[in-house]
Amino acid sequence: MTHDDDRPIGADALTRVTWALRRAEWAAQARKDQRLRPLGLAAAQYTLLISVHSDPGLTGAELARRLNVTPQAIASQVTRLEERGQLERRPHPRHRHVQELHLTDAGRDCLRDADAVIVEIEQRIAEKLGAKKAAQLRALLDEVADVVREA
């Protein structure tokens, strides 16, 4: 592919590693959304719930940075999950204008059900790849993440 100045533009774009990563992510996200839908949950909400479960007391701003989304996107999801009784905001012990996020019992129950769905998806991937390739893929993806962070 060329442009008016004859420099190639993306001749190999669809064979690049980053494109393969993106295609895999799209496929995984689509499957997660499809399988979580009957639970009334989106993949993004699962990610938020598992993050708060793993690190209770996160603030919305910390969560936004961790998940690489806008604070507005987090606020919207937090409000939805809070309205469902799955998440609650608590005052920060030292900063009166900051609120911490915590799962409720209903949130933990929902997360357990959602995590079982995610585990099934991951098991299918591991079964298809085999244990050795699945471990190699995980290691390679960790390396990619490290390389990109260093770049």
One Martini backbone bead per residue (centre of mass of N, CA, C, O) as a GRO file, in nm:
protein
  151
    1MET     BB    1   0.096   0.036   0.022
    2THR     BB    2   0.027   0.367  -0.088
    3HIS     BB    3   0.102   0.703  -0.128
    4ASP     BB    4   0.178   0.998  -0.265
    5ASP     BB    5   0.489   0.952  -0.140
    6ASP     BB    6   0.555   0.623  -0.163
    7ARG     BB    7   0.516   0.533   0.113
    8PRO     BB    8   0.465   0.284   0.307
    9ILE     BB    9   0.146   0.148   0.441
   10GLY     BB   10   0.097  -0.129   0.611
   11ALA     BB   11   0.189  -0.394   0.453
   12ASP     BB   12   0.224  -0.566   0.751
   13ALA     BB   13  -0.010  -0.517   0.959
   14LEU     BB   14  -0.160  -0.817   0.957
   15THR     BB   15   0.136  -0.959   1.071
   16ARG     BB   16   0.159  -0.842   1.335
   17VAL     BB   17   0.176  -0.880   1.666
   18THR     BB   18  -0.028  -0.659   1.754
   19TRP     BB   19  -0.258  -0.769   1.580
   20ALA     BB   20  -0.279  -1.048   1.712
   21LEU     BB   21  -0.340  -0.944   1.992
   22ARG     BB   22  -0.602  -0.795   1.918
   23ARG     BB   23  -0.760  -1.035   1.805
   24ALA     BB   24  -0.753  -1.198   2.065
   25GLU     BB   25  -0.894  -0.988   2.241
   26TRP     BB   26  -1.157  -0.969   2.087
   27ALA     BB   27  -1.236  -1.265   2.117
   28ALA     BB   28  -1.233  -1.277   2.427
   29GLN     BB   29  -1.434  -1.047   2.481
   30ALA     BB   30  -1.671  -1.161   2.326
   31ARG     BB   31  -1.696  -1.423   2.491
   32LYS     BB   32  -1.732  -1.295   2.766
   33ASP     BB   33  -1.984  -1.132   2.704
   34GLN     BB   34  -2.159  -1.369   2.615
   35ARG     BB   35  -2.125  -1.542   2.889
   36LEU     BB   36  -2.210  -1.297   3.094
   37ARG     BB   37  -2.492  -1.194   3.014
   38PRO     BB   38  -2.678  -1.391   3.188
   39LEU     BB   39  -2.558  -1.231   3.455
   40GLY     BB   40  -2.554  -0.914   3.390
   41LEU     BB   41  -2.257  -0.899   3.257
   42ALA     BB   42  -1.961  -0.751   3.179
   43ALA     BB   43  -1.631  -0.766   3.124
   44ALA     BB   44  -1.569  -0.490   3.258
   45GLN     BB   45  -1.710  -0.562   3.528
   46TYR     BB   46  -1.539  -0.799   3.600
   47THR     BB   47  -1.272  -0.646   3.611
   48LEU     BB   48  -1.358  -0.461   3.838
   49LEU     BB   49  -1.433  -0.674   4.053
   50ILE     BB   50  -1.156  -0.825   4.058
   51SER     BB   51  -0.992  -0.576   4.141
   52VAL     BB   52  -1.139  -0.519   4.412
   53HIS     BB   53  -1.094  -0.796   4.532
   54SER     BB   54  -0.774  -0.785   4.514
   55ASP     BB   55  -0.808  -0.450   4.603
   56PRO     BB   56  -0.929  -0.326   4.853
   57GLY     BB   57  -0.989   0.033   4.838
   58LEU     BB   58  -1.001   0.141   4.584
   59THR     BB   59  -1.004   0.389   4.369
   60GLY     BB   60  -1.116   0.519   4.087
   61ALA     BB   61  -0.842   0.631   3.991
   62GLU     BB   62  -0.678   0.371   4.033
   63LEU     BB   63  -0.851   0.195   3.850
   64ALA     BB   64  -0.815   0.352   3.589
   65ARG     BB   65  -0.510   0.314   3.569
   66ARG     BB   66  -0.502   0.003   3.581
   67LEU     BB   67  -0.723  -0.021   3.323
   68ASN     BB   68  -0.694   0.204   3.109
   69VAL     BB   69  -0.913   0.427   3.188
   70THR     BB   70  -1.145   0.638   3.255
   71PRO     BB   71  -1.295   0.782   3.519
   72GLN     BB   72  -1.576   0.787   3.386
   73ALA     BB   73  -1.599   0.485   3.329
   74ILE     BB   74  -1.580   0.398   3.621
   75ALA     BB   75  -1.813   0.561   3.739
   76SER     BB   76  -2.032   0.424   3.572
   77GLN     BB   77  -1.981   0.131   3.671
   78VAL     BB   78  -2.005   0.181   3.971
   79THR     BB   79  -2.295   0.277   3.968
   80ARG     BB   80  -2.419   0.017   3.857
   81LEU     BB   81  -2.308  -0.175   4.082
   82GLU     BB   82  -2.432  -0.019   4.315
   83GLU     BB   83  -2.733  -0.043   4.226
   84ARG     BB   84  -2.703  -0.372   4.253
   85GLY     BB   85  -2.525  -0.428   4.525
   86GLN     BB   86  -2.197  -0.501   4.449
   87LEU     BB   87  -2.109  -0.209   4.538
   88GLU     BB   88  -1.907   0.010   4.752
   89ARG     BB   89  -1.875   0.315   4.916
   90ARG     BB   90  -1.604   0.446   5.111
   91PRO     BB   91  -1.450   0.620   5.326
   92HIS     BB   92  -1.163   0.753   5.368
   93PRO     BB   93  -0.966   0.766   5.651
   94ARG     BB   94  -0.791   1.049   5.546
   95HIS     BB   95  -0.982   1.130   5.290
   96ARG     BB   96  -1.284   1.290   5.261
   97HIS     BB   97  -1.297   1.298   4.920
   98VAL     BB   98  -1.246   0.991   4.934
   99GLN     BB   99  -1.330   0.675   4.777
  100GLU     BB  100  -1.385   0.346   4.841
  101LEU     BB  101  -1.378   0.016   4.711
  102HIS     BB  102  -1.634  -0.244   4.763
  103LEU     BB  103  -1.755  -0.542   4.814
  104THR     BB  104  -2.026  -0.720   4.834
  105ASP     BB  105  -2.192  -1.001   4.874
  106ALA     BB  106  -2.321  -0.981   4.592
  107GLY     BB  107  -2.053  -0.931   4.445
  108ARG     BB  108  -1.918  -1.199   4.523
  109ASP     BB  109  -2.130  -1.383   4.395
  110CYS     BB  110  -2.104  -1.274   4.109
  111LEU     BB  111  -1.800  -1.326   4.080
  112ARG     BB  112  -1.806  -1.629   4.107
  113ASP     BB  113  -1.980  -1.681   3.857
  114ALA     BB  114  -1.799  -1.528   3.654
  115ASP     BB  115  -1.534  -1.682   3.706
  116ALA     BB  116  -1.637  -1.954   3.604
  117VAL     BB  117  -1.663  -1.859   3.312
  118ILE     BB  118  -1.367  -1.777   3.269
  119VAL     BB  119  -1.243  -2.051   3.331
  120GLU     BB  120  -1.372  -2.198   3.093
  121ILE     BB  121  -1.234  -2.036   2.874
  122GLU     BB  122  -0.942  -2.096   2.965
  123GLN     BB  123  -0.964  -2.405   2.945
  124ARG     BB  124  -1.014  -2.416   2.643
  125ILE     BB  125  -0.750  -2.295   2.562
  126ALA     BB  126  -0.564  -2.499   2.708
  127GLU     BB  127  -0.671  -2.750   2.564
  128LYS     BB  128  -0.604  -2.661   2.274
  129LEU     BB  129  -0.291  -2.602   2.332
  130GLY     BB  130  -0.190  -2.696   2.587
  131ALA     BB  131   0.010  -2.673   2.853
  132LYS     BB  132   0.273  -2.579   2.722
  133LYS     BB  133   0.161  -2.351   2.536
  134ALA     BB  134   0.014  -2.194   2.756
  135ALA     BB  135   0.271  -2.127   2.916
  136GLN     BB  136   0.418  -1.987   2.683
  137LEU     BB  137   0.211  -1.768   2.631
  138ARG     BB  138   0.223  -1.636   2.905
  139ALA     BB  139   0.524  -1.568   2.895
  140LEU     BB  140   0.516  -1.399   2.635
  141LEU     BB  141   0.311  -1.187   2.734
  142ASP     BB  142   0.486  -1.089   2.965
  143GLU     BB  143   0.718  -0.995   2.786
  144VAL     BB  144   0.562  -0.794   2.618
  145ALA     BB  145   0.480  -0.611   2.851
  146ASP     BB  146   0.768  -0.539   2.934
  147VAL     BB  147   0.866  -0.419   2.667
  148VAL     BB  148   0.651  -0.196   2.642
  149ARG     BB  149   0.716  -0.052   2.911
  150GLU     BB  150   1.024   0.010   2.821
  151ALA     BB  151   0.974   0.177   2.541
   0.00000   0.00000   0.00000
